[in-house]
Amino acid sequence: MAVSVNTVYQTVLYIINKEQRGYITPAEFNSLAAQVQDEIFQSYFPDGNQLNRQNQKNIQNNTEFFNMFKDTSYKLFPFERQVTFLYNTTNKGWVFNGGGTIYKLGEILSTYTGNPTYDSITELASQSDFSKITRSKLTAPSAQYPLAVTTQTTTIIAPSTTQQLLVKVSPNPDILTINCLFTPTSPLWSFTVGTLGQYLFNNTAGAFVDFELDISEQTNIITNILKYCGIIINDPTIIQVASQEAQQTSNNEKS
């Protein structure tokens, strides 16, 4: 379940306005919300690595609903999608031209539809290793053991306005499917202006964007936004209290 952008904004306003300490405009909130969501998303990877070390040492709580490594992995599920790439003859490689921005590549599956048909897990190599291996007769990739490398397109492929991720595979498959991790979409608190000039939340479908993080992150989102709010309105008390709360929450999750 996603986190309501309106609930977060109203909570933040309530806290900073409780003692007439200041006000955060929708534009400021949207910028802070995007920053905080990205910070929390990025934190999953070092946190997951740290928690996985507990698994390896057999000191992780493995009872149902209390394995923190699994909980962290679960938080990434909304951003994980298995997508089919399309071959681009101009760039001589495979691109994903759908919606969203790819953050990481997971398992790469190359399909060769000859006789026999192969669905081969494809190893991702560096450019230097890819060049060496594909040029050697002894180590040349095959349909059973293909090899991939990533780079950028040399041209812009519509509807994108920037260079895109390009995947090259040897030997070239008929179908390329990759399990990808996508970056979260930036939240947006959209509004209309009331008769008194006040900002009113626009809850029309498509007008606003909720946080894509798991509902369990709502407290983290609010406290981290409050830290930045304290900087904007120059109130060190808010920064201190929010920082302490965020640190306590983080310690509780990792202890």
HUWO-V215771 format. One record per helix or strand of 2 or more residues. SS is the DSSP state (@ for helix, = for strand). FROM is the first residue (numbers start at 1). LEN is the number of residues. If there is no record, write none. Layout:
ss:SS from:FROM len:LEN
ss:SS from:FROM len:LEN
//
This chain:
ss:@ from:5 len:13
ss:@ from:26 len:31
ss:@ from:68 len:12
ss:= from:80 len:9
ss:= from:93 len:3
ss:= from:102 len:11
ss:= from:118 len:7
ss:@ from:127 len:9
ss:= from:147 len:6
ss:= from:165 len:6
ss:= from:175 len:8
ss:= from:191 len:3
ss:= from:199 len:3
ss:@ from:215 len:18
ss:@ from:236 len:19
//
